[in-house]
Amino acid sequence: MLYIGVDLGTSAVKLLLMDESGKVLNIVSKEYPISFPKPGWSEQNPCDWWAQTVAGLIRLQGLLLSG
């Protein structure tokens, strides 16, 4: 059995693929933008979080199938 960990951070989502013994098989990081519409403000679009998470999962799957 394989497990995927997802860490949704401030500037990127990080995905980790590991086996049941805890051995890390691969790590993928996908960045997303932060906008600063006014001084002291910062915003992110949740659609970017989702898109980069899906892209990272696809990348993990591709690495699993190729490796």
Buried (B, 14 or more C-beta within 10 A) or exposed (E): EEEBEEEBEEEBBBBBBBEEEEEEBBBBBBEBEEEEEEEEEEEEEEEBBEBBBEBBBEBBEEBEEEE
